[in-house]
């Protein structure tokens, strides 16, 4: 894993954080469907990159 918190945060941009803030206020299927592409790019994509980073660092 990264050397410090700042290294780890390179995987998670502001939209990652904003997505969950907005989801908290709009936790319904319609909102999610309207934001699904954003989820795929900002959330799922970031988590996959983070996971790969951890695996690479621990190899």
Secondary structure, 3 states (H helix, E strand, C coil): CCCCHHHHHCCCCHHHHHHHHHHHHCCCHHHHHHCHHHHHHHHHHHHHHHHHHHHHHCC
